[in-house]
Amino acid sequence: MSASLQNRTALVTGSTDGIGVAIAEALAAQGAHVVVTGRDVERGEKVVAAITGSGGRATFVRADLGRGAAAARELADAAHAVADGPLDILVNNAALLITPGATAEVDEDLIDRALAVNIKATFLLTGLIAPAMAARGHGAIVNMGSINGLFGMAGSALYSTTKAAVHSLTKSWAAEYGPAGVRVNTVAPGPTVTEKIQARMELIAPILAGIPSRRASTPAEVAKAVVFLAGDDAAHIHGATLSVDGGRAAV
Ligand SMILES: NC(=O)c1ccc[n+]([C@@H]2O[C@H](COP(=O)([O-])OP(=O)(O)OC[C@H]3O[C@@H](n4cnc5c(N)ncnc54)[C@H](OP(=O)(O)O)[C@@H]3O)[C@@H](O)[C@H]2O)c1
């Protein structure tokens, strides 16, 4: 991969933990100044310290994306201040990764929180950031989807519907912002072994048996797909879904 992101600025939501950390590190390794964000200040500062300790550039901005339009606007304003203008890259990665459960047992609060973080915040943040990219004539947005958004899975209705919405938003935004030079794409990981998932491998073990590669993805593998779609090597890729799932979505 030859994508150089020197002099680019990137906002990666949900980069205080899991896959988002790997994405922030990978974008920074390509030269981007990364705005790391999430609710947890301690973890966020740790990610920034690791990036700057390796010679990269990163800034932490705390945000709770479950808190609606005001929180999304504050984050967008802070990220634009770090970038000193429009951002080059937005990665909508933050989500509630919900433990699968029977539809009848999912309570209303969880429905509201999942829709708020996984869909509404993604929608609001893109609406705050993409127009500035479009006005300048270039930008790249990468949404984090999932194999769960591509096909049905018993016990995953709430999470899956939020991810299917993200896949749909990518296509709508490719149509809306593409003509102005803003590329919007999705990365759709299969089960990915973050520290959280590592502690609960029994949840993904049955899925792994049906994956052609017979293993889970790593956060670094998912991050490489994000870096590719965010960079100039993907210059003519709009509205695509890049699966990083060992072939699961194909079989
Ligand atoms: N891991 C997998 O197997 C897998 C598979 C397919 C797709 N995905 C997708 O990949 C993305 C990352 O997943 P992950 O496994 O890395 O999840 P994770 O380890 O649970 O990390 C989630 C990130 O989102 C942030 N976040 C959650 N709620 C937030 C809120 N209200 N406001 C702001 N930030 C919030 C968290 O930060 P704080 O805790 O600091 O708020 C954290 O940085 C998600 O979109 C997920 O759907 C994951």
The ligand as an ORCA input file, in Angstrom:
! r2SCAN-3c Opt
* xyz 0 1
  N     -15.163     -6.123     16.930
  C     -15.878     -6.733     15.994
  O     -15.946     -7.968     15.951
  C     -16.592     -5.927     14.935
  C     -17.082     -6.611     13.811
  C     -17.734     -5.884     12.810
  C     -17.880     -4.510     12.933
  N     -17.408     -3.885     14.061
  C     -17.590     -2.428     14.114
  O     -16.325     -1.818     14.310
  C     -16.480     -0.624     15.089
  C     -15.570     -0.696     16.297
  O     -15.908     -1.856     17.062
  P     -14.996     -2.329     18.275
  O     -15.078     -3.807     18.337
  O     -13.674     -1.691     18.205
  O     -15.838     -1.718     19.497
  P     -15.345     -1.313     20.963
  O     -14.075     -2.017     21.304
  O     -16.527     -1.516     21.831
  O     -15.024      0.237     20.836
  C     -16.084      1.120     20.625
  C     -15.554      2.531     20.537
  O     -16.693      3.392     20.389
  C     -16.667      4.378     21.392
  N     -18.007      4.720     21.850
  C     -18.992      3.890     22.282
  N     -20.041      4.593     22.714
  C     -19.723      5.908     22.527
  C     -20.391      7.130     22.791
  N     -21.611      7.166     23.362
  N     -19.767      8.297     22.484
  C     -18.528      8.289     21.935
  N     -17.835      7.169     21.679
  C     -18.433      5.991     21.979
  C     -15.848      3.780     22.537
  O     -15.215      4.839     23.253
  P     -15.482      5.192     24.819
  O     -15.673      3.901     25.537
  O     -14.253      5.960     25.201
  O     -16.702      6.060     24.777
  C     -14.807      2.957     21.780
  O     -13.710      3.771     21.446
  C     -17.963     -0.531     15.422
  O     -18.602      0.292     14.477
  C     -18.461     -1.976     15.274
  O     -19.825     -2.019     14.954
  C     -16.768     -4.546     15.046
*
